[in-house]
Amino acid sequence: MTTIKASEFKAKCLALMDRVAATGEPIVVTKNGKPVAELHPHGARDRRSPFGLHKGLLKVIGNIISPIDAEWEAMK
């Protein structure tokens, strides 16, 4: 995460806003070496889709479509 002094942020504010919008990388603004604000794209926190989240991590073993031969207790 990029950090920037408040005085530099003040001088380059519009360019930094364009950069954050283009890259999606947040910028932390510091004052006297301490973080005081964070600039991030609007609404960027919940844009990830859950589809494909575990791609390549799970492995299907066997046939998951056809019925199994075992009788379940719930079916009795």
Residue frames as a rotation matrix with the C-alpha (Angstrom) as fourth column:
MET 1
0.590 0.807 0.000 0.00
0.807 -0.590 0.000 0.00
0.000 0.000 -1.000 0.00
THR 2
-0.239 -0.659 0.713 1.37
0.641 -0.659 -0.394 3.41
0.730 0.363 0.580 -0.97
THR 3
0.368 0.296 -0.882 1.80
0.856 -0.478 0.197 6.10
-0.363 -0.827 -0.429 1.68
ILE 4
-0.149 -0.341 0.928 2.14
0.677 -0.720 -0.155 9.82
0.721 0.605 0.338 1.03
LYS 5
-0.778 -0.169 -0.605 2.65
0.577 -0.575 -0.581 12.92
-0.249 -0.801 0.545 3.18
ALA 6
0.222 0.947 -0.234 -0.35
0.777 -0.316 -0.544 15.24
-0.589 -0.061 -0.806 3.56
SER 7
0.100 -0.242 -0.965 1.56
-0.261 -0.942 0.209 18.16
-0.960 0.231 -0.158 2.00
GLU 8
-0.894 -0.435 -0.106 2.40
-0.241 0.267 0.933 16.08
-0.377 0.860 -0.344 -1.08
PHE 9
-0.495 0.800 0.338 -1.18
0.823 0.557 -0.112 14.79
-0.278 0.222 -0.935 -1.27
LYS 10
0.284 0.601 -0.747 -2.45
0.348 -0.791 -0.503 18.37
-0.893 -0.117 -0.434 -1.22
ALA 11
-0.253 -0.495 -0.831 -0.22
-0.571 -0.618 0.541 19.29
-0.781 0.611 -0.126 -4.16
LYS 12
-0.890 -0.203 -0.409 -1.04
-0.453 0.507 0.733 16.16
0.059 0.838 -0.543 -6.23
CYS 13
-0.478 0.741 0.471 -4.60
-0.359 0.325 -0.875 15.40
-0.802 -0.588 0.111 -5.12
LEU 14
0.459 0.754 -0.471 -6.33
-0.740 0.031 -0.672 15.21
-0.492 0.657 0.572 -8.52
ALA 15
-0.037 -0.562 -0.827 -3.56
-0.851 0.451 -0.268 13.12
0.524 0.693 -0.495 -10.09
LEU 16
-0.908 -0.302 0.291 -3.61
-0.418 0.711 -0.566 10.73
-0.036 -0.635 -0.771 -7.13
MET 17
-0.101 0.952 0.291 -7.39
-0.504 0.203 -0.840 10.38
-0.858 -0.231 0.459 -7.37
ASP 18
0.502 0.223 -0.835 -7.03
-0.863 0.184 -0.470 9.43
0.049 0.957 0.285 -11.04
ARG 19
-0.487 -0.787 -0.379 -4.31
-0.711 0.609 -0.352 6.93
0.508 0.098 -0.856 -10.15
VAL 20
-0.769 0.259 0.584 -6.45
-0.370 0.565 -0.738 5.26
-0.521 -0.783 -0.339 -7.48
ALA 21
0.300 0.945 -0.132 -9.42
-0.636 0.095 -0.765 5.08
-0.711 0.313 0.630 -9.83
ALA 22
0.371 -0.212 -0.904 -7.30
-0.869 0.266 -0.418 3.50
0.329 0.940 -0.086 -12.57
THR 23
-0.509 -0.725 -0.465 -5.32
-0.493 0.688 -0.533 1.00
0.706 -0.042 -0.707 -10.50
GLY 24
0.557 0.771 -0.309 -7.65
-0.088 0.424 0.901 0.33
0.826 -0.475 0.304 -7.56
GLU 25
-0.163 -0.699 -0.697 -4.66
0.775 0.346 -0.528 0.53
0.611 -0.626 0.485 -5.19
PRO 26
0.841 0.521 -0.148 -5.45
0.487 -0.608 0.627 2.53
0.236 -0.599 -0.765 -2.06
ILE 27
-0.196 -0.865 0.463 -3.21
0.308 -0.502 -0.808 5.35
0.931 -0.016 0.365 -0.80
VAL 28
0.440 0.234 -0.867 -2.64
0.896 -0.046 0.442 6.16
0.063 -0.971 -0.230 2.87
VAL 29
0.308 -0.274 0.911 -2.17
0.083 -0.946 -0.313 9.85
0.948 0.172 -0.268 3.69
THR 30
0.147 -0.354 -0.923 0.10
0.959 0.278 0.047 10.58
0.240 -0.893 0.381 6.65
LYS 31
0.608 -0.034 0.793 0.59
-0.137 -0.988 0.063 13.63
0.782 -0.147 -0.606 8.84
ASN 32
0.230 -0.670 0.706 3.71
-0.968 -0.231 0.096 13.82
0.099 -0.705 -0.702 10.98
GLY 33
-0.714 -0.620 -0.326 4.41
-0.631 0.771 -0.084 10.20
0.304 0.146 -0.942 10.03
LYS 34
-0.737 0.526 0.425 1.06
-0.014 0.616 -0.788 8.90
-0.676 -0.587 -0.446 11.33
PRO 35
-0.807 0.492 0.327 -1.72
0.488 0.242 0.839 7.63
0.334 0.836 -0.435 9.04
VAL 36
-0.768 0.567 -0.298 -4.74
-0.159 -0.619 -0.769 9.96
-0.620 -0.543 0.566 9.07
ALA 37
0.282 0.883 -0.375 -6.70
-0.694 -0.082 -0.716 9.03
-0.663 0.462 0.589 5.94
GLU 38
-0.577 -0.380 0.723 -7.02
0.217 0.782 0.585 6.40
-0.787 0.494 -0.369 3.25
LEU 39
-0.074 0.493 -0.867 -8.00
-0.860 -0.471 -0.195 7.05
-0.505 0.731 0.459 -0.35
HIS 40
-0.764 -0.099 0.637 -9.56
0.141 0.939 0.315 4.08
-0.629 0.330 -0.704 -2.16
PRO 41
-0.892 0.452 -0.023 -11.93
-0.110 -0.167 0.980 3.64
0.439 0.876 0.199 -5.13
HIS 42
-0.420 0.828 0.372 -15.58
-0.886 -0.285 -0.365 4.20
-0.196 -0.483 0.853 -4.30
GLY 43
0.587 0.799 0.132 -17.49
-0.774 0.601 -0.197 0.94
-0.237 0.014 0.971 -3.73
ALA 44
0.055 -0.655 -0.754 -14.40
-0.756 0.465 -0.459 -1.18
0.652 0.596 -0.470 -4.33
ARG 45
-0.527 -0.371 0.765 -14.65
-0.834 0.401 -0.379 -3.22
-0.166 -0.837 -0.521 -1.14
ASP 46
-0.132 0.576 0.807 -17.47
-0.247 0.769 -0.590 -5.60
-0.960 -0.277 0.041 -2.21
ARG 47
0.304 0.272 -0.913 -16.91
-0.912 -0.195 -0.362 -5.95
-0.276 0.942 0.189 -5.93
ARG 48
-0.765 -0.635 -0.104 -15.29
-0.639 0.730 0.244 -9.37
-0.079 0.253 -0.964 -5.87
SER 49
0.278 0.844 -0.459 -17.46
-0.848 0.440 0.296 -12.14
0.452 0.307 0.838 -7.23
PRO 50
0.158 -0.206 0.966 -17.61
-0.728 0.636 0.255 -15.41
-0.667 -0.744 -0.049 -5.29
PHE 51
0.966 0.215 0.140 -17.62
-0.062 0.725 -0.686 -17.36
-0.250 0.655 0.714 -8.58
GLY 52
0.625 -0.776 -0.089 -14.21
0.159 0.238 -0.958 -18.88
0.765 0.584 0.272 -9.21
LEU 53
0.598 -0.375 0.708 -12.97
-0.766 -0.526 0.368 -18.07
0.235 -0.763 -0.602 -5.73
HIS 54
0.329 -0.436 0.837 -11.78
-0.505 0.668 0.547 -21.66
-0.798 -0.603 0.000 -5.12
LYS 55
0.924 0.014 -0.381 -10.77
-0.361 0.356 -0.862 -22.44
0.123 0.934 0.335 -8.70
GLY 56
0.196 -0.887 -0.418 -7.92
-0.356 0.333 -0.873 -24.91
0.914 0.320 -0.250 -8.71
LEU 57
-0.522 -0.393 0.757 -8.23
-0.824 0.001 -0.567 -25.62
0.223 -0.919 -0.324 -4.97
LEU 58
0.080 0.659 0.748 -10.97
-0.677 0.586 -0.444 -28.26
-0.731 -0.471 0.493 -5.06
LYS 59
-0.792 -0.324 -0.518 -10.93
-0.599 0.576 0.556 -31.64
0.118 0.751 -0.650 -6.79
VAL 60
0.321 0.936 0.147 -14.02
-0.928 0.342 -0.146 -33.69
-0.187 -0.089 0.978 -7.65
ILE 61
-0.827 -0.559 0.058 -13.44
-0.548 0.825 0.135 -37.42
-0.123 0.080 -0.989 -7.19
GLY 62
-0.725 0.558 0.404 -15.92
0.494 0.830 -0.260 -39.80
-0.480 0.011 -0.877 -8.74
ASN 63
-0.605 0.616 0.504 -19.30
0.455 -0.252 0.854 -39.17
0.653 0.746 -0.128 -10.37
ILE 64
-0.933 0.234 -0.274 -21.22
0.131 -0.490 -0.862 -36.44
-0.336 -0.840 0.426 -8.55
ILE 65
-0.610 0.724 -0.324 -24.24
-0.781 -0.478 0.402 -36.54
0.136 0.498 0.857 -10.85
SER 66
-0.197 0.563 -0.803 -25.55
-0.210 0.775 0.596 -40.10
0.958 0.286 -0.034 -10.75
PRO 67
0.604 0.513 0.610 -27.39
-0.692 -0.041 0.721 -41.38
0.395 -0.857 0.330 -7.64
ILE 68
-0.575 -0.785 0.230 -25.57
-0.789 0.456 -0.411 -43.43
0.218 -0.418 -0.882 -5.03
ASP 69
-0.293 0.419 -0.859 -26.52
-0.072 0.887 0.457 -46.98
0.953 0.196 -0.230 -4.17
ALA 70
-0.872 -0.080 -0.482 -26.72
0.453 0.240 -0.859 -46.44
0.185 -0.967 -0.173 -0.42
GLU 71
0.141 0.976 0.165 -30.10
0.592 -0.217 0.776 -45.77
0.794 -0.012 -0.608 1.17
TRP 72
-0.704 -0.394 0.591 -30.22
-0.131 -0.746 -0.653 -42.73
0.698 -0.537 0.473 3.41
GLU 73
-0.793 0.401 -0.458 -31.90
0.589 0.313 -0.745 -42.71
-0.155 -0.861 -0.485 6.78
ALA 74
-0.649 0.545 -0.531 -34.01
-0.365 -0.835 -0.411 -39.72
-0.668 -0.073 0.741 5.68
MET 75
-0.605 0.399 -0.689 -35.47
-0.713 0.115 0.692 -41.79
0.355 0.910 0.215 2.83
LYS 76
-0.888 0.244 -0.390 -37.01
0.334 0.925 -0.181 -44.40
0.317 -0.291 -0.903 5.17
